[in-house]
Amino acid sequence: MSDTTAIQEKITALTERLHYLNHQYYQQDISEVSDQEFDQLLADLQELEKQYPELALPNSPTQRVGGTITKQFPTALHKYPMLSLGNTYSEADLRDFDERVRRGLEGAEFAYVCEMKFDGVAMSLTYENGQLTQGVTRGDGTRGDVVTNNVRTIKNLPLHLRPAPNQPAEFEVRGEIFMPLGVFDDLNKEREQNGEALLANPRNAASGTLKLQDSALVAARRLRFFAYSFLSPGRGVFHTHSASLEALKAWGLPVSDTWRRCHSIEEVLDFIHHWEKKRFELPVATDGIVIKVDDFRQQEVLGFTSKSPRWAIAYKYPAEAARTRLNSIQYQVGRTGAVTPVAMLTPVPLAGTVVKRASVHNANQIAALDLRLGDLVFVEKGGEIIPKITGVDLSARPEDSQPIQYPTECPACGTPLIRPEGEAHFRCPNDTGCAPQLKAKLEHYVSRKALNIDGLGAETVGRFFDLGLVRTPADIYDLSTEKLTGLERLGEKSIQNLLNGVEASKQVPFDRVLFGLGIRYVGETVAEKLAAHYRSMDAILQASATDMAAVPEVGNVIAVNLAAWTQDESNRQIVERLRAAGVQLALTGEAPKAVSDRLAGLTFVLSGVFEQHSREELQQLIVQNGGKITGSISKKLSYLVAGDKMGPAKREKATELKVPIITETDLLAMIPTETQAEDEEEILAPQNLDSSAETASEQTFPAPKSTANDLGQQGSLF
């Protein structure tokens, strides 16, 4: 057996094993192996695919972590139009629909299938020979965006199906991609801490996620999928919709267990009534019920109108609202200092829960609603998730009521609030002395996605803060048996487990440490990009805001905030204490290998969208060949690399400063191929180094294109 064959067999075996484990976990709720063992199998496969990319299988489980950059989404025609359903909020309309179906089928016996109407994004998936080959959004119903790379990151969606005798060689699956409620809540909490606008509902969040250009970001959003329809030429595989749902589940596709086959409109109404309140127990947002005639031949008999099928209809539950009294406004201070108003209400039942609080978001919304204490307000749930005030019953407002005055000082520490230009939130700038900020930063540092310190959860670290034991992340590493002995609810074993967790956190990789520091705007993805680019905290501490802005996924706003953080002496002291404690402040392993020094002494700005490479890939090529990346245009800049849709401001400034503008092709021509780089290594002997007064750049590159005519001609290309 050849080495290549052995490697291919190993890749195939790992791929099949991981697909099987994914199916058991996401479809059967069975964890056959530990998370650590699963992660190791995935890491083994990733390493093999990295070494032998030509042997990677099309639907490898490694694609679930994302990483593909899509410059723009191509579109595709739907083989079968994705029509909209007729909607109704009336049970009387459902009875009329039933009568129309009965007349259309001329009295023949028929049944319905009732399914939950999940509030997500409709998706058409194509499977060929059991392999997922394409994912297309609804679009206009005739043509949609091809988002296959993003769809592949959805972990409960099988990339290949379990084989079955009745499985066609090619077919389509229609379904809903959604964001689970827990994920949506976590995402909004993070956005609130960062002072960003909250997402209105899970559907908008899912839709926006699928349009992200970086599939790694999509993977981080933890979307999920439910299948609800099977399509194939002639539909000869199954006679009924219910049979197709059972088959899809048997093949490994996720199908919600909430559907029911009903034999009369009365059974349909019973189903609707059953789920009217119970749907709030589901981990996904719903807004109604879809009713379909079950038999495929009967569907064909009934046919379509110009916009929707005559054999299906959607019943939507009316939005629930309640009227209650606004008693007070509490102002909460988040990890980043954002001050968020929360309305405290007289408790009122709403959408399956008792609502006592409602988000008001910021001062702008208070003013827009003209809220006043004592008002009777109308409360709804945004997407039936987040309670929000939608209006005021002005007829019940007392004549002497006064507008709410937003505080000018931090409610926790008394520091005057600031409102940065262009931001909706007021902020407390006292990030080193404001107790809620300090406590929230500690809770963030020990959280699962950051240092994940066993035995030191948010409640415990908050208690330690109140006791004066910890104030910064560095203080955590000063905890000892002596300091903790005698504390309530902490026995000898608990103390030892906690200290073991603290010790284990010293092995957490640098990118998670950087994320755990709680720097404003530096989320998981940005922390990963910064760590990969700079490789150590020392390098980040030395970098300027301009340099940071050039790092992929960073940009000016994040760079300015990060640079301000690194320049603060108290933050630098925390870093030094973490270093002394043994926390990982650098990436381990080898840095990306330099290819050549062909671009040594040159600096580049990249702008726009490129054809052959992503911007990140071009930046990596520049650095590997000795060049530097910057985020701003100045006289010292060597080249502006212009792609499609480059901003006019950068081109104008480059023209004004006579900075050469080059294309992606020009840049690639400056960089040696792998063979050329090897040849240069062989012929670059010491005696050749002093044989010429020319620099490497003068030997290699043509004269910069800096004349007015050249710039004008190039400008027409971008």
DAMOPE-V298160 format. One record per backbone hydrogen bond with DSSP energy under -0.5 kcal/mol. NH is the residue of the N-H (numbers start at 1). CO is the residue of the C=O. Records with the same first field share a line. If there is no record, write none. Layout:
NH=CO / CO
This chain:
6=2
7=3
8=4
9=5
10=6
11=7
12=8
13=9
14=10
15=11
16=12
17=13
18=14
19=15
20=16
21=17
22=18
23=19
24=20
25=21
26=22
27=23
28=23 / 24
29=25
30=24
32=30
38=34
39=35
40=36
41=37
42=38
43=39
44=40
45=41
46=42
47=43
48=44
49=45
50=46
51=47
52=48
55=52
56=53
60=57
63=60
64=61
65=62
66=63
70=68 / 213
71=69
74=72
76=144
78=142
82=141
83=81
84=307
88=314
94=90
95=91
96=92
97=93
98=94
99=95
100=96
101=97
102=98
103=99
104=100
105=101
106=103
107=102
108=105
112=262
113=292
114=260
115=290
117=288
118=116
119=285
120=118
121=177
123=175
124=136
125=123 / 173
126=134
127=171
128=131
129=169
131=128
132=159
133=126
134=126
136=124
137=145
138=122
140=143
141=138
144=76
146=74
147=135 / 145
151=147
152=148
153=150
154=151
155=153
157=154
158=156
161=130
162=251
167=164
168=166
171=127
172=231
173=125
174=229
175=123
176=226
177=121
178=176 / 224
180=178 / 222
181=283
184=180
185=181
186=182
187=183
188=184
189=185
190=186
191=187
192=188
193=189
194=190
195=192
196=191
205=201
206=202
207=203
208=204
209=205
210=206
211=207 / 208
212=209
215=68 / 213
217=214
218=214
219=215
220=216
221=217 / 218
222=219
224=178
226=176
227=254
228=174
229=174
231=172
235=232
236=233
241=294
244=240
245=241
246=242
247=243
248=244
249=245
250=246
251=247
252=249
253=248
255=253
259=256
260=114
262=112 / 260
268=264
269=265
270=266
271=267
272=268
273=269
274=270
275=271
276=272 / 273
277=273
278=274
279=275
280=277
281=278
282=279
287=117
288=117
289=315
290=115
291=313
292=113
293=311
294=111
296=239
297=239
299=295
300=296
301=297
302=298
303=299
305=308
310=303
311=303
312=309
313=291
314=86
315=289
316=88 / 314
317=287
322=379
324=377
326=375
327=325 / 344
328=344
330=342
332=330 / 340
334=332 / 338
336=193
337=334
339=426
340=332 / 338
341=339
342=330
343=358
344=328
345=343 / 356
346=325
348=355
350=353
353=350
355=348 / 353
356=354
358=343
359=387
360=341
361=341
362=360
363=424
366=362
367=363
368=364
369=365
370=366
371=366
374=326
375=372
377=324 / 375
378=391
379=322
380=388
381=320
382=380 / 386
384=381
385=382
386=382
387=385
388=380
389=359
390=378 / 388
391=378
393=376
394=392
396=393
397=394
401=398
404=371
406=404
410=415
414=410
417=408
418=427
423=420
426=339
427=418
428=337
429=416 / 427
431=429
433=430
434=430
435=433
438=434
439=435
440=436
441=437
442=438
443=439
444=440
445=441
446=442
447=444
450=447
451=445
452=447
453=446
454=452
456=453
461=457
462=458
463=459
464=460
465=461
466=462
467=463
468=465
469=464
470=464
475=472
476=472 / 473
477=474
478=475
479=476
484=480
485=481
487=484
490=487
495=491
496=492
497=493
498=494
499=495
500=496
501=497
502=498
503=499
504=500
505=501
506=503
507=504
508=505
512=509
513=509
514=510
515=511
516=512
517=513
518=515
519=514
522=519
523=521
527=523
528=524
529=525
530=526
531=527
532=528
533=529
534=530
535=530 / 531
537=585
540=536
541=537
542=538
543=539 / 540
548=544
549=545
550=546 / 547
551=548
554=551
555=549 / 551
558=554
559=555
560=556
561=557
562=558
563=559
564=560
565=561
566=562
567=563
568=564 / 565
572=568
573=569
574=570
575=571
576=572
577=573
578=574
579=575
580=576
581=577
582=578 / 579
583=578
585=583
587=535
595=624
596=624
599=625
600=597
601=626
602=599
604=628
605=639
607=641
609=644
618=614
619=615
620=616
621=617
622=618
623=619
624=620
625=621 / 622
626=623
627=622
628=602
630=604
631=546
634=632
637=634
638=603
639=603
640=660
641=605 / 639
642=640 / 662
643=607
644=609
645=718
646=643 / 718
650=647
651=647
652=648
653=649
654=650
655=651
656=652
657=653
658=654 / 655
659=654
660=638
661=705
662=640 / 660
667=663
668=664
669=665
670=666 / 667
671=667 / 668
677=673
678=674
679=675
680=676
681=677
682=678
683=679
684=680
685=683
688=685
689=685 / 686
690=686
691=688
699=695
700=696
701=697
706=704
711=707
712=708
713=709
714=710
715=711
716=712 / 713
717=714
718=714 / 715
